[in-house]
Amino acid sequence: MASRLLNRLAASSRLSSASVRLYATSPSPAPAARRTYPLKTSAAKASSTVGRGNPSIVETLPSTAGEVDVPPEAYGVPAETVPSSSALRSSAPPVESQNSGPPAEFTDSAAIGGSPRDPTHPDWSRSYFGLSTQPFPKEVSDVLMTPVDPLDVEIKPDGLIYLPEIKYRRVLNRAFGPGGWGLAPRSETNVGPRVVSREYALVCLGRLVGIARGEQEYFDPNGIPTATEACKSNALMRCCKDLGIASELWDPRFIREFKAKYCVEIFAEDTRTKKKKKLWRRKDQPPFDYPYKE
């Protein structure tokens, strides 16, 4: 029995020494950081006196009145050379109503739609100045409304009659003189997959007389510049309708009589495909050659 007790004591002493060594070698955990809380402060006591408020709070915004009233002599400038805004407002002419009195002069920018860079002249990209204000003189109207000469009228192979655009320009030059008329673009050039179009305004003697959109087909990107110029000529012809130039070309009775008297419809053969097709031409023009042959 005594030996068993001695053995148990020895075993327990070994276990206690091992646990002491384990606690000695294991690191001790770091102490947790203490959280700090802001100190509570009591709000300032509100004042019961109306308009007093809290004296530590600025209740009014700073004013720049003191900066505006700096005398001009402080900058070395005489007082009489500094204009007053009240004087500028009083010297401006009153704006008259556009609906009363005669047409506005070029000095009235609001009435003519003047450009911000040059308010004394109309901005023809958006202005309608002079439209239907008064008719042109009789001598100008006689030139514009002269009956069209049948020898000047051409016909396309599909039967559409037209007046070459150079004829319109000659009529305008006779009526208003070279430099007395012009075309002003009113939009950007619209280039579609096959058609170029742009809006133009016809201005004669400083007055707007017509607005039209010209168009022209093209089949190759390299032909866009040529189509753009043809688009301008097409817009010119459409604007001239408002002036009565070659108005017979839009008269169905004149079209029928002109084609019956001056044109002929014939069968022509396409030399490339050997197919026949009806085509129109003037009687005084030579027969078709290539690619169609009569």
ZIDAQUI-V885202 format. One record per backbone hydrogen bond with DSSP energy under -1.0 kcal/mol. CO is the residue of the C=O (numbers start at 1). NH is the residue of the N-H. Records with the same first field share a line. If there is no record, write none. Layout:
BEGIN
CO->NH / NH
END
This chain:
BEGIN
1->5
2->6
3->7
4->8
5->9
6->10
7->11
8->12
9->13
10->14
11->15
12->16
13->17
14->18
15->19
16->20
17->21
18->22
19->23
20->24
21->25
22->26
49->52
54->57
64->68
65->69
71->74
72->75 / 77
73->76
78->81
79->82
84->88
85->89
86->90
87->91
105->108
107->109
108->112
109->113 / 114
113->123
118->115 / 121
121->115
123->126 / 127
128->131
129->208
130->133
137->141
138->142
139->143
140->144
141->145
149->152
154->162
156->159
157->280
160->156
162->154
164->167
165->169
166->170
167->171
168->172
169->173
170->174
171->175
172->176
173->177
177->180
180->205
182->203
184->201
190->197
194->218
195->192
196->216
197->190
198->214
199->186
200->212
201->184
202->209 / 210
203->182
204->207
207->204
210->202
212->200
214->198
216->196
220->223
221->224
223->227
224->228
225->229
226->230
227->231
228->232
229->233
230->234
231->235
232->236
233->237
234->238
235->239
236->240
239->242
240->245
241->244
244->247
246->249
247->250
248->251
251->255
252->256
253->257
254->258
255->259
256->260
257->261
258->262
259->263
262->283
264->281
266->279
268->277
269->293
270->274
275->270
277->268
279->266
281->264
282->285
291->271
293->269
END
